[in-house]
């Protein structure tokens, strides 16, 4: 591809975005519903319910440890088709899982397959987005992830409470099966490994790749802790607080993300991460606190909108920051670390918050979960201040490729 072109909405980019949407839709439709299914049908304990989410996340992390390296060696197509095949097999197996142990094993299998495919698609997208529109492009691409993370739970809960668990699994598998022909089209059009430089030369960056990625990984981890509490326990919180339409939270969350995501990418390209991470953290805190005190369905709307604005602006900023911190051939590793920090935050957040809810209540648990974005804000602002006072006057000012702050 000619990287001098500024065209963003190419057929390949649209296809990649659609594939990513379907992949994460298949994940999110079960991620929010299986805990409720495990508790209600398989009589799982609170600890076992938290394992439904955390074991998936941990297995996806393990899978990505080698997926990034495989991407560097041009093994993209194998990762996509093998990962999709494993994931579809696991989803089909959920129907026959008659015990919590069988369900947990299948969740681990699904995590392995999902870890492979979810590393490939964003890396391919970052390779074909024009350099000067990277923030905007990843913002639009990431919109597919955020939409799935918001709409998927809504669809999943509606199917589980309506037609039933079997219909939920059929729709989940269908979403992932649709990716196969789209992926085959991409495999025939795009090179297996993109080699043209489309980011600042790595020689301009100081330190190893891991060092450059550590801070955004840490911030993404903290952002994901609260999201783990939403995925794992929102349905149970609705029952506790007698909120009949708790799934509406995801609907309004998705609406807020749709509005903020296109704007956030352009803001990132112009002003860098600080313009998104600082206000985004405050919106996340506000959304969680409003949710924890919700006593009616109407009270869910402002909570969902606040959370959606914060999450929808922060997540693509962190992912773009990580992609721009490495050379092109390391983007698979950067995307792997991005999603690993997300999954690790979800896994650990689910276990910690589940333990808090066991001894308090789900409402109190969401108040505690607001401490994670507060800590994120403190770490990031401290980093900004440290960079401001310690940077030599002659140091470059490009945040995303040179340092941790403007």
Secondary structure as GFF3:
##gff-version 3
##sequence-region A 1 406
A	DSSP	alpha_helix	11	31	.	.	.	ID=ss1
A	DSSP	alpha_helix	34	40	.	.	.	ID=ss2
A	DSSP	alpha_helix	46	72	.	.	.	ID=ss3
A	DSSP	alpha_helix	76	94	.	.	.	ID=ss4
A	DSSP	alpha_helix	100	128	.	.	.	ID=ss5
A	DSSP	three_ten_helix	131	133	.	.	.	ID=ss6
A	DSSP	alpha_helix	134	161	.	.	.	ID=ss7
A	DSSP	alpha_helix	165	189	.	.	.	ID=ss8
A	DSSP	three_ten_helix	202	204	.	.	.	ID=ss9
A	DSSP	alpha_helix	209	240	.	.	.	ID=ss10
A	DSSP	alpha_helix	248	271	.	.	.	ID=ss11
A	DSSP	alpha_helix	274	292	.	.	.	ID=ss12
A	DSSP	alpha_helix	297	323	.	.	.	ID=ss13
A	DSSP	three_ten_helix	328	330	.	.	.	ID=ss14
A	DSSP	alpha_helix	331	359	.	.	.	ID=ss15
A	DSSP	alpha_helix	362	390	.	.	.	ID=ss16
A	DSSP	alpha_helix	399	402	.	.	.	ID=ss17
###
